[in-house]
Amino acid sequence: MTDEGLWLAIDGATDLASVALGSATRVRAAPSVQGARRHAAQIVSLVQQVLEVAAARLEALAGIVVGDGPGSFTGLRIAWAAAKALAHDRGLPVYAVPSLMAAAYTAARGEPGPIAVAFDALRGQVFGAVYGFPPGRVETLVAPGLFTVRQLLEASPVPPVAFVADAAVAAVHAEVVRLDALPPVAGALLALRGLDGPVRLALDPAAEPTYGRPAEAQAKWEALHGRPLPHSPR
């Protein structure tokens, strides 16, 4: 995939929402905000902020790349809604990149890894994966899924050299393995968009992110009624 034009990246998979502007080889600005309850109020402000810092206009965008989860149901829906709205207004392409992969790529800091990564999935589980980053490509050593921290580490064919996790996971599992703090990942979405393997085209207005599991409210409704929630975004 070529590295032409100015791209906007948006991620809301965890309580650390981030936006970045640039190309696959250069991030011009990348603000972030902590706190899941602030996503809805702050995503649009972060987009405006990143454009101001980079002295750029929406009309200059070549496309948008959005974090594909898995992760926070609400955060992902907000990020995807913002990306779709901006893309629809300007006829821009939208690419989706796994948020777990972007977090691992950022933590790798140019090294091949492997890197384990985990986001809190509640109910004692994490959304986790393990990736390697040989020059110019990505290796998925453990595909994204639901695990405990120990299960994720045991599933890796090679011991990870680093483990990056969000704050909720780190607070509970620091005794299991040394955990690196989750960095903002929107900048990594830009870099990964430049590789052919990790992305999917998400132009369909009905396209949904990879949530990883139903929202808590949906799970409770289905447990109460004994059937799937009608029209649920699974």
Rosetta blueprint (number, residue, H / E / L):
1 M L
2 T L
3 D L
4 E L
5 G L
6 L E
7 W E
8 L E
9 A E
10 I E
11 D E
12 G L
13 A L
14 T L
15 D L
16 L E
17 A E
18 S E
19 V E
20 A E
21 L E
22 G E
23 S L
24 A L
25 T L
26 R L
27 V E
28 R E
29 A E
30 A L
31 P L
32 S E
33 V E
34 Q E
35 G L
36 A H
37 R H
38 R H
39 H H
40 A H
41 A H
42 Q H
43 I H
44 V H
45 S H
46 L H
47 V H
48 Q H
49 Q H
50 V H
51 L H
52 E H
53 V H
54 A L
55 A L
56 A L
57 R L
58 L H
59 E H
60 A H
61 L E
62 A E
63 G E
64 I E
65 V E
66 V E
67 G E
68 D L
69 G L
70 P L
71 G L
72 S L
73 F H
74 T H
75 G H
76 L H
77 R H
78 I H
79 A H
80 W H
81 A H
82 A H
83 A H
84 K H
85 A H
86 L H
87 A H
88 H H
89 D H
90 R H
91 G L
92 L L
93 P L
94 V E
95 Y E
96 A E
97 V E
98 P L
99 S H
100 L H
101 M H
102 A H
103 A H
104 A H
105 Y H
106 T H
107 A H
108 A H
109 R L
110 G L
111 E L
112 P L
113 G L
114 P L
115 I E
116 A E
117 V E
118 A E
119 F E
120 D E
121 A L
122 L L
123 R L
124 G L
125 Q L
126 V E
127 F E
128 G E
129 A E
130 V E
131 Y E
132 G E
133 F L
134 P L
135 P L
136 G L
137 R L
138 V L
139 E E
140 T E
141 L E
142 V E
143 A E
144 P E
145 G E
146 L E
147 F E
148 T L
149 V H
150 R H
151 Q H
152 L H
153 L H
154 E H
155 A H
156 S L
157 P L
158 V L
159 P L
160 P L
161 V L
162 A E
163 F E
164 V E
165 A E
166 D L
167 A H
168 A H
169 V H
170 A H
171 A H
172 V H
173 H H
174 A L
175 E L
176 V L
177 V L
178 R L
179 L L
180 D E
181 A E
182 L L
183 P L
184 P L
185 V L
186 A H
187 G H
188 A H
189 L H
190 L H
191 A H
192 L H
193 R H
194 G L
195 L L
196 D L
197 G L
198 P L
199 V L
200 R E
201 L E
202 A L
203 L L
204 D L
205 P L
206 A L
207 A L
208 E L
209 P L
210 T L
211 Y L
212 G L
213 R L
214 P L
215 A L
216 E H
217 A H
218 Q H
219 A H
220 K H
221 W H
222 E H
223 A H
224 L H
225 H H
226 G L
227 R L
228 P L
229 L L
230 P L
231 H L
232 S L
233 P L
234 R L
